[in-house]
Amino acid sequence: MAAAATLRSASAAAATRAALQGGLRRLGTVAEAEAEAEREGGARWELSAAREYYDYRKSIYGGVTHRALLVDAVGTLVVPAQPTAQVYKSIGEKYGVKYSEEEILARYRRAYEQPWGRSRLRYVDDGRLFWKHIVTSSTGCSDVHYFEELYQYYITEKAWKLCDPDAENIFKSLRKAGVKTAVVSNFDTRLRPLLHIMKCDHWFDAVAVSAEVAAEKPNPTIFMKACELLCVKPEEAVHVGDDRRNDIWGARDAGCDAWLWGSDVHSFKEVFFCTTPTLGIFFLGFFFGRKATQPERPAFFESR
């Protein structure tokens, strides 16, 4: 779990080293030069330790760093095709919704962030009670027909888009490499039909949805359930999600590794690099100063 932080700090030093080799070194005091040399030595040790960490994981799991990949749904796998406030307003105008998109967004955030007092879970069964509360609070409109139109809209293909257009090929490659895959999401029972409509349900070996598991992230129970469905131990899995609290802290509390989408990794291609032998080849090339042949490199290697 500490590997990501190790790689990030080490990569910053590596970038500095590259800059120095490129003739960008500025003149400084002897003390600055000594401090710089000390940092360089520490960075080399950290890079070596990180390389050993991934080599160790690959030796255990047969050439991959993790036996299973868990993925968050909304915000990582898929995102709304249009801003939520825009959809609420455009559909709501014929039902008398008067608020601007900015007002709807502010009210939506305020309602969503408030504790849900009806039950310990927000998404119970089809989630209708919770979403009725959110829609009414956001728009001031309690018309049942308005809610139903919105509710049904969000189970259509036009309501969503994939975060990464290369996702299908990457998930197929991961599974061919022997990596098991699962979706782990705080969602209601519409998630499975939605994945089917988006034609991505067959990318995954399992789906752990909070409305079925009766546990919502960051509760480690939902991550442990996903691992149980995949027949792997939590320490053999890595979870990727866009929410630091729900995804990263929750997964780590369950014993899984975790990478933050949009920070540690920005695409599923990077996830592939970090879970398959490709990472080892790329890592060694980077470590010894050779230019990588891949078109992208994981965010772990970017200077922060």
C-alpha positions in Angstrom: 0.0 0.0 0.0 2.9 2.3 0.6 4.3 1.7 -2.9 2.3 4.4 -4.6 3.6 7.1 -2.2 7.1 5.7 -2.6 6.9 5.8 -6.3 5.6 9.4 -6.3 8.3 10.7 -4.1 11.0 8.8 -5.9 9.8 10.0 -9.3 10.1 13.6 -8.2 13.7 13.0 -7.5 14.1 11.1 -10.8 12.7 14.1 -12.7 15.1 16.4 -10.9 18.0 14.1 -11.9 16.9 14.2 -15.5 16.8 17.9 -15.4 20.3 18.1 -14.0 21.5 15.7 -16.7 19.9 18.0 -19.3 22.1 20.9 -18.2 19.4 22.8 -16.2 21.3 22.7 -12.9 21.7 26.1 -11.3 24.7 27.3 -9.4 24.2 27.1 -5.6 26.0 26.8 -2.3 28.0 23.8 -1.2 25.3 23.1 1.4 22.6 23.0 -1.3 24.7 20.7 -3.4 25.2 18.3 -0.5 21.5 18.4 0.4 20.7 17.7 -3.3 23.1 14.7 -3.3 21.5 13.4 -0.2 18.1 13.6 -1.7 19.3 11.9 -4.9 20.7 9.0 -2.8 17.4 8.7 -0.9 15.4 8.7 -4.2 17.6 5.9 -5.6 16.9 3.9 -2.5 13.1 4.6 -2.7 13.0 3.6 -6.4 14.9 0.4 -5.6 12.5 -0.4 -2.8 9.5 0.3 -5.0 10.9 -1.9 -7.7 11.5 -4.7 -5.1 7.9 -4.3 -3.9 6.4 -4.9 -7.3 8.8 -7.7 -8.1 7.8 -9.3 -4.9 4.1 -9.0 -5.7 4.7 -10.4 -9.2 6.6 -13.4 -7.8 3.7 -14.2 -5.5 0.9 -13.7 -8.0 2.4 -15.2 -11.1 3.6 -12.1 -13.0 0.9 -9.7 -11.9 1.1 -7.3 -9.0 -2.5 -8.0 -7.9 -4.8 -11.0 -8.5 -7.9 -8.8 -8.6 -8.9 -5.3 -9.7 -11.9 -3.6 -8.0 -13.4 -0.6 -9.8 -15.8 2.2 -8.6 -18.7 2.8 -10.9 -19.8 6.5 -11.1 -16.8 8.8 -11.5 -14.4 6.1 -12.4 -16.0 3.6 -14.8 -18.9 5.9 -16.0 -19.9 9.5 -15.6 -23.2 11.3 -16.5 -23.2 12.4 -20.1 -24.6 15.8 -19.1 -24.3 17.8 -15.9 -26.9 16.7 -13.4 -28.3 20.2 -12.8 -28.7 20.7 -16.5 -30.8 17.4 -16.8 -32.9 18.3 -13.7 -33.7 21.7 -15.2 -34.3 20.7 -18.8 -36.7 17.9 -17.8 -38.2 19.9 -15.0 -39.2 23.0 -16.9 -42.4 21.3 -18.1 -43.2 20.5 -14.5 -42.7 24.1 -13.3 -39.1 24.0 -12.1 -37.9 27.6 -11.9 -34.5 27.3 -10.3 -31.4 28.0 -12.4 -28.8 25.3 -13.0 -26.5 27.0 -10.5 -29.3 27.0 -7.8 -30.2 23.4 -8.5 -26.6 22.3 -8.2 -26.1 24.1 -4.9 -29.3 22.6 -3.5 -28.4 19.2 -4.8 -25.0 19.3 -3.1 -26.5 20.5 0.1 -29.1 17.8 0.1 -26.7 15.0 -0.9 -24.2 15.9 1.8 -26.8 15.9 4.6 -27.2 12.7 6.7 -30.0 10.5 5.4 -32.2 9.9 8.3 -34.7 7.3 6.9 -32.2 4.4 7.2 -28.6 3.6 7.8 -28.2 3.2 4.0 -29.0 5.7 1.3 -29.5 3.1 -1.4 -32.1 0.6 -0.3 -33.4 -1.6 -3.0 -34.2 0.6 -6.0 -33.3 3.8 -4.1 -36.5 5.6 -4.9 -37.1 7.1 -1.4 -33.6 8.6 -1.3 -33.7 9.9 -4.9 -37.2 11.4 -4.4 -35.7 13.3 -1.4 -32.8 14.5 -3.5 -34.9 15.6 -6.5 -37.4 17.4 -4.4 -34.7 19.2 -2.3 -32.8 20.1 -5.5 -35.7 21.5 -7.6 -38.5 22.3 -5.2 -40.7 20.1 -7.3 -42.4 17.0 -5.8 -44.4 16.0 -8.9 -44.4 12.2 -9.0 -44.4 12.2 -12.8 -41.3 14.5 -12.9 -39.5 12.2 -10.5 -40.4 9.2 -12.5 -39.1 10.7 -15.8 -35.8 11.6 -14.2 -35.5 8.2 -12.5 -36.1 6.3 -15.7 -33.7 8.7 -17.7 -30.8 7.6 -15.5 -31.2 4.0 -16.6 -30.8 4.8 -20.3 -27.6 4.6 -22.3 -27.9 8.3 -23.3 -27.6 9.4 -19.6 -24.0 8.0 -19.2 -20.7 7.7 -20.9 -17.5 5.8 -20.2 -14.8 7.7 -18.4 -12.1 6.0 -20.5 -12.9 5.0 -24.2 -10.2 2.4 -24.1 -11.7 0.6 -21.1 -13.2 -2.4 -23.0 -9.8 -3.4 -24.5 -8.0 -2.9 -21.2 -10.4 -5.0 -19.2 -10.3 -7.7 -21.8 -6.5 -7.6 -21.6 -6.5 -7.7 -17.8 -8.7 -10.7 -17.7 -6.5 -12.5 -20.3 -3.5 -11.7 -18.0 -5.4 -13.6 -15.2 -6.5 -10.5 -13.3 -10.1 -10.9 -11.9 -12.3 -7.8 -12.1 -15.3 -6.5 -10.1 -17.3 -3.3 -9.8 -17.7 -2.0 -6.2 -20.3 0.8 -6.0 -22.6 2.7 -3.7 -25.6 2.4 -6.0 -29.2 1.1 -6.0 -30.4 -2.0 -7.8 -30.4 -0.2 -11.2 -26.6 -0.7 -11.4 -26.7 -4.2 -13.0 -29.2 -3.2 -15.7 -27.2 -0.1 -16.3 -23.9 -2.0 -16.8 -25.8 -4.2 -19.3 -27.2 -1.2 -21.2 -23.7 0.3 -21.3 -22.5 -3.1 -22.7 -19.8 -3.4 -20.1 -21.3 -6.0 -17.7 -19.3 -8.8 -19.3 -16.1 -7.0 -18.5 -16.4 -8.0 -14.9 -16.4 -11.3 -12.9 -18.5 -9.9 -10.1 -20.5 -6.8 -9.0 -20.7 -5.7 -5.4 -23.5 -3.0 -5.1 -24.3 -1.5 -1.8 -28.1 -1.9 -2.1 -27.5 -5.7 -2.4 -24.6 -6.0 0.1 -26.3 -3.8 2.7 -23.1 -1.9 3.2 -21.9 1.4 1.6 -18.4 2.6 1.1 -16.3 3.4 3.0 -17.6 0.4 5.1 -14.9 -2.3 4.4 -17.7 -4.9 4.3 -18.5 -4.1 0.6 -14.8 -4.5 -0.4 -14.5 -7.7 1.5 -17.7 -9.0 -0.2 -16.2 -8.2 -3.6 -13.1 -10.1 -2.8 -15.2 -13.1 -1.6 -17.1 -13.1 -4.9 -13.8 -13.2 -6.7 -12.3 -15.8 -4.4 -9.3 -13.7 -3.5 -7.9 -12.3 -0.3 -8.2 -8.5 0.3 -4.5 -8.1 0.2 -4.4 -9.7 -3.3 -6.7 -6.9 -4.7 -6.4 -3.3 -5.6 -9.3 -0.9 -5.8 -9.5 2.1 -8.1 -11.9 4.9 -7.4 -12.3 8.7 -7.5 -13.3 9.4 -3.9 -10.5 9.5 -1.3 -12.8 8.7 1.7 -15.1 6.2 0.2 -12.7 4.4 -2.2 -9.2 4.8 -0.9 -9.7 4.8 2.9 -12.5 2.2 2.7 -10.5 -0.2 0.5 -7.4 0.1 2.7 -9.5 -0.5 5.8 -10.6 -3.8 4.2 -7.0 -4.7 3.6 -6.9 -4.0 -0.1 -4.4 -1.8 -2.0 -6.0 1.4 -3.4 -5.3 3.9 -6.2 -7.0 7.2 -6.5 -8.5 7.8 -10.0 -7.4 11.2 -11.4 -4.4 11.3 -9.1 -2.5 8.0 -8.9 -3.9 6.8 -12.2 -5.7 8.7 -15.0 -6.7 5.9 -17.3 -7.3 2.2 -17.3 -4.2 1.9 -19.5 -2.2 3.1 -16.6 -4.0 0.7 -14.3 -3.0 -2.1 -16.8 0.7 -0.9 -16.6 0.5 -1.1 -12.8 -1.0 -4.6 -12.5 0.7 -6.6 -15.3 4.3 -7.4 -16.2 4.3 -4.4 -18.5 4.9 -2.4 -15.3 8.1 -4.3 -14.6 9.5 -3.7 -18.1 8.5 0.0 -18.0 9.8 0.5 -14.5 13.2 -0.8 -15.3 13.5 1.3 -18.4 12.6 4.4 -16.4 14.8 3.5 -13.5 17.9 3.2 -15.8 17.1 6.4 -17.7 15.9 4.8 -20.9 12.8 6.3 -22.6 9.7 4.3 -22.3 8.2 2.9 -25.5 4.6 3.1 -24.1 2.6 6.2 -25.2 1.6 6.9 -21.6 3.2 6.3 -18.2 1.4 5.8 -14.9 0.9 8.9 -12.7 3.0 7.1 -10.1 6.0 8.2 -12.2 5.0 11.8 -12.6 6.6 14.5 -10.6 4.2 15.9 -8.0 
